[in-house]
Amino acid sequence: MGGEPGGDRTSLIGMQADVTLHVWRVPRHAVASAMLRMAVTRRRPPGVRFGKFLGTGTGTTFGPGDADLTRWAALTVGDPEVRFPAWDRIATGHARVALEPLISRGTWSGHTPFEPTGRRPDGMVLALTRARLRPTRALRFWRAVPAVAREVTEAPGLLARFGVGEAPIGWQGTISVWRDAADLTAFAYRQPEHRAAIARTPADRWYAEELFARFAVHGISGDRSVLGWAERQERS
């Protein structure tokens, strides 16, 4: 469930650009239209130098049964005003999240799409993980996911979370929004299951390619419920 607008596989660092997360909720009768858009959309919109269209899920198992066919997303690097009218026409809800990359490690389809500023944020942050699984290691990875998913669901400061994927199996990741960087750091390094999964990653060699990025959230416009916001209370 995904596609990449055209472009070469060179490094994209050195060209600072805006990062925007677009998320749509579509009615069930429009699921076929959404899947068709995912299948045929390949052309990069003007002003966008990197873009990914993504299916979504809960992020609890990462298999086909985890998919949420009524929610779809796109991540763009470039023009902050880029629009997707074809998606807007079939959506019942839409949110746009304006992001500043703070930290980024790894590659995505051979690209290094984000230019981190290294700044320390003083508000909400978004974490993005993305990986391409090695087929021979996928079963071990899937067995480790549920315990970590349970931990993150109960983590203090979590505002929204969902899985993302470019295909039903093997090309997957997570997006999570946190009240602040301290809450994200506390989860990442103090929760036992997540800490154990991090420690196992080099030895188990789950990933053929991986990327982790942390962003400052500069603004959220539209319907926050499509991000799963209604499930969490933002605390002062």
Sequence and secondary structure as in RCSB ss.txt:
>XXXX:A:sequence
MGGEPGGDRTSLIGMQADVTLHVWRVPRHAVASAMLRMAVTRRRPPGVRFGKFLGTGTGTTFGPGDADLTRWAAL
TVGDPEVRFPAWDRIATGHARVALEPLISRGTWSGHTPFEPTGRRPDGMVLALTRARLRPTRALRFWRAVPAVAR
EVTEAPGLLARFGVGEAPIGWQGTISVWRDAADLTAFAYRQPEHRAAIARTPADRWYAEELFARFAVHGISGDRS
VLGWAERQERS
>XXXX:A:secstr
 EE  S  SS  TTS  EEEEEEEE  GGGHHHHHHHHHH  S  TTEEEEEEEEEE SSS SGGGEEEEEEEEE
EEE TT   HHHHHH SEEEEEEEEEEEEEE BTTB          SS EEEEEEEEE GGGHHHHHHHHHHHHH
HHHT TTEEEEEEEESSSSSEEEEEEEESSHHHHHHHHHHSHHHHHHHHHHHHHT EEEEEEEEEEEEEEEE GG
GGTGGGS    
